[in-house]
Amino acid sequence: MKAFAMLTLSLVAFVATRHFSAATELKVGDAAPDFTLQASDGKTYKVSDFKDKQAIVLAWFPKAYTRGCTLECKSLAEHGDLIRAYDVAYFMISVDPLEENKGFAEQQHADFPLLSDPTKRTADAYGVLGTIGMANRWTFYIGKDGTIQAIDKNVNAATSAEDMAGRLQQLGVPMRGQ
Protein backbone atom coordinates (compact mmCIF):
# COMPACT_ATOMS: atom_id res chain seq x y z
CA MET A 1 0.00 0.00 0.00
CA LYS A 2 2.86 2.35 0.82
CA ALA A 3 4.37 1.72 -2.64
CA PHE A 4 1.00 2.54 -4.26
CA ALA A 5 0.78 5.83 -2.35
CA MET A 6 4.32 6.76 -3.40
CA LEU A 7 3.55 5.89 -7.02
CA THR A 8 0.36 8.00 -6.92
CA LEU A 9 2.22 10.93 -5.36
CA SER A 10 4.97 10.66 -7.98
CA LEU A 11 2.43 10.58 -10.79
CA VAL A 12 0.64 13.66 -9.43
CA ALA A 13 3.96 15.53 -9.13
CA PHE A 14 4.95 14.50 -12.68
CA VAL A 15 1.65 15.69 -14.18
CA ALA A 16 1.73 18.95 -12.20
CA THR A 17 5.12 19.89 -13.67
CA ARG A 18 4.06 19.29 -17.26
CA HIS A 19 2.72 21.99 -19.57
CA PHE A 20 0.18 20.73 -22.04
CA SER A 21 -0.65 22.81 -25.08
CA ALA A 22 -4.22 24.00 -25.21
CA ALA A 23 -3.87 25.16 -28.80
CA THR A 24 -5.28 23.20 -31.68
CA GLU A 25 -2.70 22.10 -34.20
CA LEU A 26 -1.89 24.75 -36.78
CA LYS A 27 -2.07 23.79 -40.43
CA VAL A 28 -0.91 25.24 -43.71
CA GLY A 29 -3.35 28.00 -44.66
CA ASP A 30 -4.11 28.99 -41.07
CA ALA A 31 -3.45 32.56 -39.94
CA ALA A 32 -0.16 32.71 -38.06
CA PRO A 33 -0.78 33.61 -34.42
CA ASP A 34 0.41 37.13 -33.68
CA PHE A 35 2.76 37.85 -30.81
CA THR A 36 4.87 40.60 -29.31
CA LEU A 37 8.26 39.21 -28.26
CA GLN A 38 11.58 40.69 -27.27
CA ALA A 39 14.67 39.68 -29.21
CA SER A 40 18.39 39.30 -28.68
CA ASP A 41 19.00 42.43 -30.79
CA GLY A 42 17.13 44.64 -28.28
CA LYS A 43 14.06 45.06 -30.48
CA THR A 44 10.50 43.80 -30.09
CA TYR A 45 8.87 41.94 -32.98
CA LYS A 46 5.30 41.13 -34.00
CA VAL A 47 4.06 38.93 -36.85
CA SER A 48 1.58 41.70 -37.71
CA ASP A 49 4.47 44.13 -38.36
CA PHE A 50 5.43 42.07 -41.42
CA LYS A 51 1.94 41.54 -42.87
CA ASP A 52 1.74 42.62 -46.52
CA LYS A 53 5.46 43.52 -46.39
CA GLN A 54 7.63 40.43 -46.00
CA ALA A 55 7.53 36.67 -45.44
CA ILE A 56 8.74 35.34 -42.09
CA VAL A 57 10.51 32.17 -40.93
CA LEU A 58 10.18 31.16 -37.27
CA ALA A 59 12.64 28.44 -36.30
CA TRP A 60 11.56 27.15 -32.89
CA PHE A 61 14.34 25.52 -30.86
CA PRO A 62 14.29 23.68 -27.52
CA LYS A 63 17.09 25.15 -25.39
CA ALA A 64 19.98 27.57 -25.84
CA TYR A 65 23.50 26.15 -25.48
CA THR A 66 22.43 22.56 -26.15
CA ARG A 67 24.13 20.54 -28.91
CA GLY A 68 21.35 20.56 -31.52
CA CYS A 69 20.42 24.18 -30.93
CA THR A 70 24.06 25.22 -31.18
CA LEU A 71 24.33 23.38 -34.51
CA GLU A 72 21.20 25.08 -35.81
CA CYS A 73 22.23 28.57 -34.70
CA LYS A 74 25.70 28.04 -36.16
CA SER A 75 24.17 26.92 -39.48
CA LEU A 76 21.98 30.03 -39.66
CA ALA A 77 24.86 32.32 -38.65
CA GLU A 78 27.38 30.83 -41.09
CA HIS A 79 25.02 30.36 -44.04
CA GLY A 80 22.48 33.12 -43.46
CA ASP A 81 23.40 34.62 -46.82
CA LEU A 82 21.40 31.80 -48.42
CA ILE A 83 18.29 32.90 -46.52
CA ARG A 84 18.93 36.63 -46.88
CA ALA A 85 18.90 36.15 -50.66
CA TYR A 86 15.11 35.96 -50.23
CA ASP A 87 12.74 38.74 -49.19
CA VAL A 88 12.20 37.25 -45.73
CA ALA A 89 12.75 38.01 -42.06
CA TYR A 90 13.96 35.00 -40.09
CA PHE A 91 14.22 34.27 -36.40
CA MET A 92 15.12 31.50 -34.02
CA ILE A 93 12.63 31.38 -31.15
CA SER A 94 12.50 29.57 -27.82
CA VAL A 95 10.93 29.72 -24.37
CA ASP A 96 14.32 30.61 -22.88
CA PRO A 97 14.63 33.90 -20.98
CA LEU A 98 15.78 36.90 -23.02
CA GLU A 99 19.17 37.16 -21.28
CA GLU A 100 19.91 33.51 -22.07
CA ASN A 101 19.06 34.00 -25.75
CA LYS A 102 21.16 37.19 -25.87
CA GLY A 103 24.21 35.34 -24.54
CA PHE A 104 23.61 32.40 -26.87
CA ALA A 105 23.22 34.70 -29.91
CA GLU A 106 26.44 36.49 -29.00
CA GLN A 107 28.34 33.24 -28.45
CA GLN A 108 27.23 31.88 -31.83
CA HIS A 109 27.76 35.21 -33.67
CA ALA A 110 24.11 35.17 -34.75
CA ASP A 111 23.46 38.04 -37.17
CA PHE A 112 19.70 37.51 -36.88
CA PRO A 113 17.37 37.92 -33.88
CA LEU A 114 16.57 35.20 -31.37
CA LEU A 115 13.11 35.72 -29.91
CA SER A 116 12.26 34.85 -26.29
CA ASP A 117 8.90 33.52 -25.12
CA PRO A 118 9.44 32.86 -21.41
CA THR A 119 5.68 32.93 -20.68
CA LYS A 120 5.22 30.12 -23.24
CA ARG A 121 2.03 31.80 -24.55
CA THR A 122 3.36 32.06 -28.10
CA ALA A 123 4.74 28.52 -28.01
CA ASP A 124 1.32 27.36 -26.86
CA ALA A 125 -0.39 29.29 -29.67
CA TYR A 126 1.91 27.64 -32.22
CA GLY A 127 1.44 24.22 -30.61
CA VAL A 128 5.20 23.63 -30.28
CA LEU A 129 5.47 22.86 -26.56
CA GLY A 130 6.80 19.42 -25.82
CA THR A 131 5.91 17.39 -22.75
CA ILE A 132 8.76 18.86 -20.67
CA GLY A 133 7.85 22.47 -21.41
CA MET A 134 10.45 23.17 -24.09
CA ALA A 135 9.65 23.97 -27.70
CA ASN A 136 9.92 21.31 -30.36
CA ARG A 137 12.41 22.01 -33.15
CA TRP A 138 9.82 23.02 -35.75
CA THR A 139 10.06 25.72 -38.39
CA PHE A 140 7.08 27.79 -39.55
CA TYR A 141 7.07 29.60 -42.91
CA ILE A 142 4.65 32.53 -42.91
CA GLY A 143 3.67 34.31 -46.13
CA LYS A 144 3.35 38.05 -46.62
CA ASP A 145 -0.39 37.60 -46.18
CA GLY A 146 0.15 36.34 -42.61
CA THR A 147 -0.84 32.72 -43.30
CA ILE A 148 1.23 29.66 -42.64
CA GLN A 149 2.73 28.44 -45.92
CA ALA A 150 4.63 25.42 -44.54
CA ILE A 151 5.54 23.71 -41.27
CA ASP A 152 8.72 21.65 -41.03
CA LYS A 153 8.62 19.21 -38.12
CA ASN A 154 11.70 17.29 -39.27
CA VAL A 155 14.40 19.96 -38.98
CA ASN A 156 18.01 18.94 -39.50
CA ALA A 157 19.85 21.34 -37.19
CA ALA A 158 23.18 21.05 -39.03
CA THR A 159 21.73 22.02 -42.42
CA SER A 160 19.01 24.37 -41.22
CA ALA A 161 20.08 27.37 -43.35
CA GLU A 162 20.37 25.36 -46.53
CA ASP A 163 17.04 23.66 -45.89
CA MET A 164 15.30 26.98 -45.17
CA ALA A 165 16.63 28.49 -48.40
CA GLY A 166 15.43 25.45 -50.32
CA ARG A 167 11.97 25.67 -48.76
CA LEU A 168 11.75 29.42 -49.47
CA GLN A 169 12.53 28.67 -53.11
CA GLN A 170 9.87 25.92 -53.20
CA LEU A 171 7.33 28.32 -51.71
CA GLY A 172 8.09 30.92 -54.36
CA VAL A 173 9.28 33.59 -51.93
CA PRO A 174 10.77 36.31 -54.13
CA MET A 175 14.48 37.01 -54.10
CA ARG A 176 15.51 40.36 -52.61
CA GLY A 177 15.24 43.18 -55.13
CA GLN A 178 12.65 41.41 -57.29
Solvent accessible surface area in square Angstrom, and as a share of the most:
residue,aa,sasa,rsa
1,M,194,0.87
2,K,166,0.70
3,A,81,0.63
4,F,132,0.55
5,A,57,0.44
6,M,112,0.50
7,L,119,0.59
8,T,60,0.35
9,L,120,0.60
10,S,64,0.41
11,L,107,0.53
12,V,92,0.53
13,A,57,0.44
14,F,102,0.42
15,V,76,0.44
16,A,80,0.62
17,T,105,0.61
18,R,58,0.21
19,H,68,0.30
20,F,130,0.54
21,S,42,0.27
22,A,92,0.71
23,A,36,0.28
24,T,119,0.69
25,E,115,0.52
26,L,25,0.13
27,K,129,0.55
28,V,96,0.55
29,G,52,0.50
30,D,43,0.22
31,A,75,0.58
32,A,12,0.09
33,P,29,0.18
34,D,81,0.42
35,F,18,0.07
36,T,82,0.48
37,L,17,0.09
38,Q,105,0.47
39,A,0,0.00
40,S,23,0.15
41,D,69,0.36
42,G,63,0.61
43,K,123,0.52
44,T,71,0.41
45,Y,33,0.12
46,K,78,0.33
47,V,8,0.05
48,S,57,0.37
49,D,71,0.37
50,F,30,0.12
51,K,104,0.44
52,D,107,0.56
53,K,139,0.59
54,Q,32,0.14
55,A,6,0.04
56,I,5,0.03
57,V,0,0.00
58,L,0,0.00
59,A,0,0.00
60,W,0,0.00
61,F,0,0.00
62,P,28,0.18
63,K,67,0.29
64,A,3,0.02
65,Y,106,0.40
66,T,58,0.34
67,R,193,0.70
68,G,20,0.19
69,C,0,0.00
70,T,31,0.18
71,L,63,0.31
72,E,0,0.00
73,C,0,0.00
74,K,85,0.36
75,S,5,0.04
76,L,0,0.00
77,A,21,0.16
78,E,114,0.51
79,H,68,0.30
80,G,1,0.01
81,D,85,0.44
82,L,71,0.35
83,I,0,0.00
84,R,89,0.33
85,A,37,0.29
86,Y,20,0.08
87,D,38,0.20
88,V,2,0.01
89,A,17,0.13
90,Y,14,0.05
91,F,6,0.02
92,M,0,0.00
93,I,0,0.00
94,S,0,0.00
95,V,15,0.09
96,D,4,0.02
97,P,69,0.43
98,L,35,0.17
99,E,122,0.55
100,E,46,0.21
101,N,0,0.00
102,K,71,0.30
103,G,29,0.28
104,F,0,0.00
105,A,8,0.07
106,E,136,0.61
107,Q,102,0.45
108,Q,21,0.09
109,H,153,0.68
110,A,22,0.17
111,D,88,0.45
112,F,11,0.05
113,P,21,0.13
114,L,0,0.00
115,L,0,0.00
116,S,4,0.03
117,D,1,0.01
118,P,77,0.49
119,T,80,0.46
120,K,55,0.23
121,R,181,0.66
122,T,11,0.06
123,A,0,0.00
124,D,30,0.15
125,A,38,0.29
126,Y,2,0.01
127,G,19,0.18
128,V,0,0.00
129,L,15,0.07
130,G,18,0.17
131,T,91,0.53
132,I,103,0.52
133,G,5,0.05
134,M,61,0.27
135,A,3,0.02
136,N,48,0.25
137,R,50,0.18
138,W,47,0.16
139,T,3,0.02
140,F,2,0.01
141,Y,7,0.03
142,I,2,0.01
143,G,12,0.12
144,K,89,0.38
145,D,77,0.40
146,G,11,0.11
147,T,35,0.20
148,I,1,0.00
149,Q,68,0.30
150,A,6,0.05
151,I,37,0.19
152,D,29,0.15
153,K,79,0.33
154,N,138,0.71
155,V,27,0.16
156,N,81,0.42
157,A,13,0.10
158,A,55,0.42
159,T,50,0.29
160,S,3,0.02
161,A,0,0.00
162,E,69,0.31
163,D,67,0.35
164,M,4,0.02
165,A,13,0.10
166,G,31,0.30
167,R,74,0.27
168,L,2,0.01
169,Q,127,0.56
170,Q,141,0.63
171,L,62,0.31
172,G,58,0.55
173,V,23,0.13
174,P,57,0.36
175,M,76,0.34
176,R,113,0.41
177,G,90,0.87
178,Q,162,0.72
